[in-house]
């Protein structure tokens, strides 16, 4: 009894005959990928081939004793890989079937690769199902495989064996293998998409993020976390987070005790010497009911803290201004009256008393008046006129004239280093106020002089759209606990003085739309004044 061939096999054989092919003449593939095209194709299919090959070897292992060759093609029918029986492989290579060849009905007649791709379901060609007689002793089974989520055809997996080993079960076994391969490919695709999404979230997040496995080994560190903590993912990935003095105990507690960490304020100095303030959160990561790691998030609130500090300082200045305005008349008017009477009485008293008036009482009244004036300057904006000056002009023509004589008087070495890039930059400033800032810094350096001969350096450099004036000395330095308070009104570490000099200096610089900051250690102190410069076109 003859079994009728499936219509697609009969149709393919008929088309071969109509195209002029002869069943008795051996044909060979005519179209091949170039070497470069084959390399590119295999690179594109690298992950797919690794999955298919893995399951192909499992299939070969389960069918030990059956000589068979597994052939893997892309979606167009180009041969990308073969695994299996060496003798069968040598036979097909003699027929011109090598990597990069195209399986098409037009070139090689009815074949299982092109039929599986065209029909979109598993097919088999047993013996005389083939068009060419030299293939009648071969049994072939083939099945297409896809990305099942979008039904994208990826290629085909086909089995070739001697007809004596053919078995109807092979098509079912191949179909099951393809189902497994498709599930694995889909899983990898989804994992890849999740990984990409995870990387996008990590890279686009404005927070620092660190993730670990269930043992506390770091698995993810995003760029923001690297910047905040001044760490390097290339060297720190794969290390234990428990070794971190800053956050190790928090992660350990989260992983081992189920604790959820929220809004812990961390203050630390990074490797660049920058003071950082962060809010830190951490919690476990679960997969179902199983703990698979921990997630830590850093929110850098350094700028916010600095802003809050600035607001508090401004509030102090406003309060100081209100107090000063309220008491200025109450104090100044009597002082003016007393000073006037002292000057009047100076002419009527004896010489010793007059000397007391001029050397002590009147200077002390003048000093009290100056304190009130300084106090008012902290809160009140400047009303003095600004002018256009070159950096070089300000430093050489004005500041140096003040400092040169003072340096000789106090036996101080002063070095002026004007960077060529800043030489002719233009600043908009009030010359007298800016000079006062530098004179305040100069006086502070003299008062903080250590055992070494005092040396002062003033240098300039360009930073973005600003010019920096860096004033440094080699004095005793400022204690770290005092450094954060030096710009507060009335704060002073000296036995004499009002503690208003640096507050006034900061106010002047802020009125110039600039900033002033201090860095200090036991080797000396450095003040960095940054002012915007004017770009002339």
Secondary structure as GFF3:
##gff-version 3
##sequence-region A 1 537
A	DSSP	alpha_helix	7	18	.	.	.	ID=ss1
A	DSSP	alpha_helix	35	44	.	.	.	ID=ss2
A	DSSP	alpha_helix	46	62	.	.	.	ID=ss3
A	DSSP	beta_strand	68	74	.	.	.	ID=ss4
A	DSSP	beta_strand	79	84	.	.	.	ID=ss5
A	DSSP	alpha_helix	86	94	.	.	.	ID=ss6
A	DSSP	alpha_helix	105	108	.	.	.	ID=ss7
A	DSSP	alpha_helix	112	119	.	.	.	ID=ss8
A	DSSP	beta_strand	123	126	.	.	.	ID=ss9
A	DSSP	three_ten_helix	127	129	.	.	.	ID=ss10
A	DSSP	three_ten_helix	133	135	.	.	.	ID=ss11
A	DSSP	beta_strand	138	147	.	.	.	ID=ss12
A	DSSP	beta_strand	152	162	.	.	.	ID=ss13
A	DSSP	three_ten_helix	163	165	.	.	.	ID=ss14
A	DSSP	alpha_helix	169	204	.	.	.	ID=ss15
A	DSSP	beta_strand	208	213	.	.	.	ID=ss16
A	DSSP	beta_strand	218	221	.	.	.	ID=ss17
A	DSSP	alpha_helix	223	229	.	.	.	ID=ss18
A	DSSP	alpha_helix	233	236	.	.	.	ID=ss19
A	DSSP	three_ten_helix	241	243	.	.	.	ID=ss20
A	DSSP	alpha_helix	248	257	.	.	.	ID=ss21
A	DSSP	beta_strand	261	269	.	.	.	ID=ss22
A	DSSP	beta_strand	275	287	.	.	.	ID=ss23
A	DSSP	beta_strand	290	300	.	.	.	ID=ss24
A	DSSP	alpha_helix	302	345	.	.	.	ID=ss25
A	DSSP	alpha_helix	351	356	.	.	.	ID=ss26
A	DSSP	pi_helix	357	361	.	.	.	ID=ss27
A	DSSP	alpha_helix	362	379	.	.	.	ID=ss28
A	DSSP	beta_strand	387	390	.	.	.	ID=ss29
A	DSSP	alpha_helix	391	393	.	.	.	ID=ss30
A	DSSP	pi_helix	394	399	.	.	.	ID=ss31
A	DSSP	alpha_helix	400	410	.	.	.	ID=ss32
A	DSSP	beta_strand	413	417	.	.	.	ID=ss33
A	DSSP	beta_strand	426	429	.	.	.	ID=ss34
A	DSSP	alpha_helix	431	447	.	.	.	ID=ss35
A	DSSP	beta_strand	455	463	.	.	.	ID=ss36
A	DSSP	beta_strand	466	473	.	.	.	ID=ss37
A	DSSP	alpha_helix	480	483	.	.	.	ID=ss38
A	DSSP	alpha_helix	501	511	.	.	.	ID=ss39
A	DSSP	beta_strand	515	521	.	.	.	ID=ss40
A	DSSP	beta_strand	524	534	.	.	.	ID=ss41
###
